Amino acid sequence: MWGGDNAPACNLNGVRNFLENHADLLDSVTLFLFGDSTSISQELGEELCSKSYIQLIDCQDKIDFNDHPVKAFISKTESSITKGFHYLKAGKIDVFSSAGNTGAMMVGATQAIGLVEGISRPVITSILPRESGNDGIIMDVGINADCKPEMLDKFAVIGSIYAEYVYNIDSPKVGLLNIGEEEEKGSILIKAAHKLLKDNNRINFIGNIESRGILNDGADVVVCDGFTGNIILKQAESFYEIIKKRGIEDSYFERFNYENYGGTPVLGVNSNVIIAHGISNEKAISSMLKLSYDVVASNLPSKIKEAMGSSLV
């Protein structure tokens, strides 16, 4: 509950929001709240904290945003992030979600939890709202600035599993982000990745896709390196901010609001980890908790392990 720019007040209000809007889930979930248990109890109230679906885990340290991720994760054993990953590794919780230090979250995901066999790097995604009303995803959007062709090939498999089991898209169409649709276009990386994707019978590869086509129904999963994906993500965020500043109200563009999604799972690790935006407000935290529930229900790590296992045979 200490992670994020607006913690702990917004985080705890986000918990309230989640409980109020998803009362139907309370018989099947338990929320483990990591932080100063005294402060959490005072803020939420003794009555709510005594509920069977609330568990307080006392943490008397905090990893700040300017802390070195590896050093802080190792040395600050009483921080919410370090304790959260210890609980996740021990199987005491099914998913760990935080708006805290992203670097420390990635250290926990890759070092404490570990990568699925056959995957060299984890990947994160972002939603692509389409005008049709459907959603697609783009990956990677920031943690793999430099990629090898084999990484993009695995991103496509992981993204297809995510799109199928979290967004209920049958046989997701996979597109490779490029400067043109022609097979012979693009950088050395993209050309080599195209060949791998074309020969990959575990995905529904439709070829290259240009950036102007990522918001239509051409591809459900758009694959790119993290450098390119992050630029697209930040540009979309800036467009949304400009639209809001100009007082433009439009239901389609409102779907670009990060608050609606709450965060992104770290895909390719052996358990469920959700990273939320550092500026998350209470609506975003509530959305993060709902995404956490959906990711656990989809059993993603097992499905990714199965897919990677078949590729190693």
N, C-alpha and C positions, 0 to 999 in steps of 0.2 A: 504493500500500500504506500510505500515511500517512493516508488519510481515515478519519474516524470516531472515536468516543470511545475505542474499545478498540484502536486501531492502535498499532503495526503487528503485535503478536503475534497477535491474533485474526484479522486479515486473512490473515496467512501460514498460520495453522492452517486457515483456511477454504480456502486454495489446496490444502493437503495433503488436506483432506477431499474436495474436488472431484476431485482426481486419483485418489484411492483409490476413490471411488464411481462414477466415470464413465470408467473405463479404456477403455471402448469408443469414446470420443470422441477419444482422444489422437492418433489418426492423422489427424484432420481439424481440430484446433485448435492454435493457438499462443497462449500466455498472455504478454502483455506486462505486466510488473510495474513500475509507476512508483514510484520512491522511492529511498532511499539504497541503492545497489546493494551496497555493502560490508555493511551491516546485513542486507539481504535474503539475501545469499549465506551469511553466517554463520548466520542463523536457519534457512534451508532446507537448507543443506549444499551443498558444492561438487558432489557427485554429481548431486543433483536439478537444480541450476542449470545443469548442463552438458547437460541433455537438450535435444533439438531443439525441443520444444514449450514451452520456457521462454526468454523473452528479458527481460533486465534493462535498464531504462531509468533511468539515474541522474538523480535530482532532489535538489537540495541546498536546497530551500526548501519551505515549507509554508503553505497558506492555512488559518488558524485559523477557528474557528466565529464568533469575534467580529470578524473582519476585514470591512471593507466589500467586498461581492462584486465590484463593478465595478473599484474601485481595486486590489484584490488581484489580480484576474485579469490586469489590465494590467501592474502593477508587478512581480509575483512570477513572472517568466518561467521560473524554475527550479522552480516548484511542480509537483507531479504532475498537478493539475487542468489548469493551463495547457498543460503539455507534452502531456498526454493528448489534449486537444482539437486541438492542432496536428497530432498524429499522425493523428487521426480525419479532419480536414479534408484532409490530404494523401493519404488513402487507404492509409496504412501499417497501420491497424487497421480492423476492420469494426464494432466497437462499443467505446464507452468507458463503463465502469461504476465508480462510486465511492460510498462512504458518507461522503464529505467534505462540505464546506460547500455546502448546498443552493443558496444564492443564487449562489455562484460557478459551480455546475454549470448553473444556468439561464442565467447570462450566457454561458457557453460554448456551450450548446445553441442559444440564440437569436441570439447575435451572431457567434460563430465559425463555427457550422454553418449557421444561418439557417433560417427558416420555409419550409415548402412554399408555393408560390404559391397564393393563394386562402385561406390560413389566417392569421388575424390574431393568434391566441394559441395556444400549445401547451397540452396537457392531460395530466394524469396520472390514473392509475386505481388502484383497489384491488379486491381479490377479494371477492366475496360468496359464501361457502360456503352451499350450499343443503342442506337436510336430505335431499333425494333422493340426494345424493352428487355432483351436478353443481356446477359453479362458474359464477357470473355475475360481472359487473364493474360498478362504479359510477364515474362520472366527471362532473365534475372533483372532486378531493378535496383541493384546497388552493391551487393557484397562480392561480386566477381567482375571487377573492371577489366581484367585480362582473362580471356578464355581460350581454351583449345577446342578444336572441332568435336572431340569426344565428349567434352563437357556439355556442349549445346545439344548433342545427341541424347545425353542422359536427362538434361533439362526437359526435353520434349516428352520423354517417357513419364517423368515425374509429374509434369504439368498435365498430361493426359489423365493420369490417375486422379489428380486433384480435381480437375474439371468434371470428371465422371462421377466421383463419389461425394464431393461437397456441393457442386452446382448441378448435379443430376443431368449432365449432358452426355447423351449416348454417342459413342464413337467420336470424341471431340476432334474437330479439324485442326491440324497443326500447321502453322505458317511460319516461315523463317523470315525475319525482318531484313529487308535488303533495299538497295537503291533502285531496284527494278524487278519486274516479275520474271524476266528471262533467266534461265538456268545458268548461263555463262557470265552473268553480271556479278559484281561485288568484289570484296576483298579476298585475299587468300584464305582467311579464316572462313568466310561465308561460303565460298565455293567448296571447300573441303567438308564443311558441315552439311551442305546441301546433299552431297553424295551419300554421307552417312544416313541422313534422315530419309532420303529416297529409298535406301536399301533396308530401312528399319521396318520390319513387318509387325512390330508391336504398337505402331502409331498410325493414325490416319493423316499422312502427310499430303498437303495440297500444294506445296511448292513455296516459292518466295512471295512475300507480301510487302507492299510499300507502306510507309507510315500513314499515308492518306487513307489507307484502307483498313486500319486496325479498329476503327469504331463502327464498321459495318459487320455484317454476318459472314464475312469471308473466312475468318479463322477464329476458332474458339480459344486456341492457345497460340500466342505469339512468342516465339523464341528469339532471344538476342543476348548479347553480353551485358553485364551489369552497368558498364559505362553508358552504353546507348540507352538502356532501359531506364536508368536513373534520370537522364536528360529528358526523356519523354514524360516520365512521371512528374518531374518538377515543373515542366512546361504546362502540363495539364493543371497542376495545382495553381500556377500563376494565372491561367485563364479563368479558373473558378473564382479566384480572389478579385480579379478585375470585374467580372460579371457581378459579383456581390457589391462591390464598391459603386458600380454604376446603377445599382437598384434594379437590376434585371431579374425578374422572377420567372423561372422556367423549370418545369418538373424534370425535364431531361438533364439540364445542367446541374440541378440539385443532386443528382446521382454521382457527381464528381466530388462531393463533400466527404472527406476522409472519415468524418464522424459516423457515417452510416456503416462503415466496415470494421472499424476498431483496430485493425492491425493485419499482420500477415503471418502465417505459419512459416517456420524454418523447415523447409522440406529436404529430406535426405538424411535426417538424423534418426536415431533409434527410438525416439519418443516424441511426444507432442510439445512443441515450444512455440509460443505466440509472442511476436514483438509488436508493440504498439508505438504510435507516434509520441515523441517526447512532449509535445504540446497538447496531448489528449485532454479533453474536458470530460464532464460526467457522461455525456451521451456517447462519446467515443469509448470510454471505459465500459459502459454497459454493452455496447456493440462488441467489444473485445471479449467479454464474458460469453456472449451468445455464440460468437465465432469459435471460442474454445470448446463449447459444448458440441457444436456441429463437427468440429475436427475430430474430437474424441469419438463421437458416434460413427464417423466414417471409417475409423480404424486405418488411417492412412499409412502409418509406419509399416504395418504388417503387409499391406498391399504393395508398398514400394519395395520392401524386402523380397517379396515373392517375385515381383517383376525383375529386380536386379539379379535374383538367384537364377532365374531362367536364362538370363543373358550370360551367366558364368558357366553354365553347363557345357 
